[in-house]
Amino acid sequence: MFIELWKVSKSLKISLSGGKLEFGEKTKEEVETEKIDSEAMWYLQWLMYPLVIGGAIYSLLYMSHRSWYSWVINSLVNGVYCFGFLFMTPQLFLNYRMKSVAHLPWRAFMYKAFNTFIDDVFAFIITMPTAHRLACFRDDIIFVIYLYQRWLYPVDKSRVNEFGQVFEEQEEDSKF
């Protein structure tokens, strides 16, 4: 619980001083990143909403269901899978717009890669609904695109990494 509170305070830049909560200000880079992120979500929502609604209508008209309740649950689950995909894609859009992959650290990327591999193994081994199996493979699509972006775009060493270090400044300091 304390670790989660610490994470929230770090991400929202909350500090406690004099018995009052103070919120830190966002840097110029954070504001730019949020702007690009919200732009990506705006484009993607116009793609995903019609797909989810169209899929629900298609399912209602052309697939058999035991009851209305079954159709509603199936449509909602498919919507959750679609929006799970929707929330994974802004990272790719952010990489594309900034022409850099520095904001996703290598350790976090390897964690996601390992998670994707485990999901794929279990998607083949365990009996599960087709929609859930496809949801496991949507991670692979994002993973492959991210690998391509990691190869295509250089790592911006002037950006601060997850430990608060900037490598270009350190290299310049070591020359003098």
C-alpha positions in Angstrom: 0.0 0.0 0.0 2.8 2.4 0.9 4.6 1.6 -2.3 1.5 2.4 -4.3 1.0 5.7 -2.5 4.7 6.6 -3.2 4.2 5.8 -6.9 1.1 8.0 -7.1 2.9 10.8 -5.3 5.8 10.6 -7.7 3.7 10.4 -10.9 1.4 13.3 -9.8 4.3 15.2 -8.2 2.5 15.6 -4.9 4.4 16.7 -1.9 3.4 17.3 1.7 4.8 20.5 3.2 3.4 22.4 6.2 0.4 20.0 6.5 -0.7 21.0 2.9 -0.6 19.0 -0.3 1.3 20.7 -3.0 1.2 19.7 -6.7 4.2 20.2 -8.8 4.1 21.7 -12.2 4.6 19.7 -15.4 7.6 20.3 -17.6 7.4 21.4 -21.2 8.2 17.9 -22.4 5.4 16.4 -20.2 2.9 18.9 -21.6 4.0 18.1 -25.2 3.8 14.3 -24.5 0.3 14.6 -23.0 -0.8 16.7 -26.0 0.4 14.0 -28.5 -1.1 11.3 -26.3 -4.5 12.9 -26.3 -4.3 13.5 -30.1 -3.7 9.8 -30.5 -6.6 8.8 -28.3 -8.9 11.2 -30.3 -8.0 9.5 -33.6 -8.3 6.0 -32.2 -11.6 6.6 -30.6 -13.1 7.5 -34.0 -11.8 4.1 -35.3 -12.7 1.9 -32.3 -16.2 3.2 -31.4 -17.7 2.2 -34.8 -15.8 -1.1 -34.7 -17.2 -2.0 -31.3 -20.8 -0.9 -32.2 -20.6 -2.6 -35.6 -19.3 -5.8 -34.1 -22.1 -5.8 -31.6 -24.7 -5.3 -34.3 -23.1 -8.0 -36.5 -23.1 -10.4 -33.6 -26.8 -9.6 -32.9 -27.9 -10.2 -36.5 -25.7 -13.1 -37.6 -24.7 -15.1 -34.6 -26.8 -17.2 -32.3 -27.0 -16.3 -28.6 -28.8 -18.0 -25.8 -30.4 -14.8 -24.5 -30.2 -11.0 -24.7 -28.1 -11.2 -21.6 -25.6 -13.4 -23.4 -25.4 -11.0 -26.3 -24.9 -8.0 -24.0 -22.1 -9.8 -22.0 -20.4 -10.9 -25.2 -20.6 -7.4 -26.7 -19.2 -5.8 -23.6 -16.4 -8.3 -23.4 -15.5 -7.6 -27.0 -15.6 -3.9 -26.2 -13.2 -4.4 -23.3 -10.8 -6.3 -25.6 -11.0 -3.5 -28.2 -10.4 -0.7 -25.7 -7.5 -2.7 -24.3 -6.0 -2.5 -27.7 -6.9 1.2 -27.9 -5.0 2.0 -24.7 -1.9 0.2 -25.9 -1.5 2.1 -29.2 -0.8 5.7 -28.0 2.7 4.6 -27.1 3.3 3.8 -30.8 1.8 7.1 -31.9 4.0 8.9 -29.4 7.1 7.2 -30.7 6.1 8.1 -34.3 5.5 11.8 -33.5 8.6 12.2 -31.4 10.8 10.0 -33.6 12.3 8.6 -30.5 11.8 5.6 -28.2 13.6 7.0 -25.2 10.4 7.3 -23.0 9.9 3.5 -22.7 13.0 2.2 -20.8 14.6 -1.0 -22.0 13.8 -2.8 -18.7 10.1 -1.9 -19.0 10.2 -3.1 -22.6 11.7 -6.4 -21.7 9.1 -6.9 -19.0 6.4 -6.3 -21.6 8.1 -8.7 -24.1 8.3 -11.4 -21.5 4.6 -10.9 -20.6 3.7 -11.1 -24.3 5.6 -14.3 -24.7 3.9 -15.9 -21.6 0.5 -14.8 -22.9 1.1 -16.4 -26.2 2.3 -19.7 -24.7 -0.9 -19.9 -22.6 -3.1 -18.9 -25.5 -2.0 -22.1 -27.2 -2.0 -24.4 -24.2 -5.1 -23.4 -22.3 -8.6 -23.8 -23.8 -10.1 -20.3 -23.9 -12.7 -18.3 -26.0 -11.5 -17.2 -29.4 -12.0 -13.5 -28.5 -9.6 -13.9 -25.5 -7.1 -15.7 -27.7 -7.2 -12.9 -30.2 -6.7 -10.4 -27.4 -3.5 -12.2 -26.4 -2.2 -11.8 -30.0 -3.1 -8.1 -30.2 -0.2 -7.6 -27.8 2.1 -9.2 -30.4 1.1 -6.7 -33.1 2.0 -3.8 -30.8 5.2 -5.6 -29.8 6.3 -6.1 -33.4 5.5 -2.5 -34.3 7.4 -1.3 -31.3 10.4 -3.5 -32.2 10.4 -1.9 -35.7 10.2 1.6 -34.1 13.1 0.7 -31.8 15.2 -0.2 -34.8 14.0 2.8 -36.9 14.3 5.7 -34.4 17.4 6.5 -32.4 17.4 6.7 -28.7 17.3 10.3 -27.7 20.1 10.5 -25.1 19.2 14.1 -24.2 15.9 13.0 -22.6 15.8 12.0 -18.9 15.6 8.2 -18.4 13.7 6.4 -15.6 16.4 7.0 -13.1 16.6 10.8 -13.8 19.8 10.6 -15.7 20.7 12.4 -19.0 23.5 10.7 -20.9 24.5 13.6 -23.2 25.3 15.9 -20.3 27.3 13.1 -18.6 29.4 12.5 -21.7 30.1 16.2 -22.1 31.1 16.5 -18.4 33.5 13.6 -18.7 35.3 15.3 -21.7 36.4 18.2 -19.5 
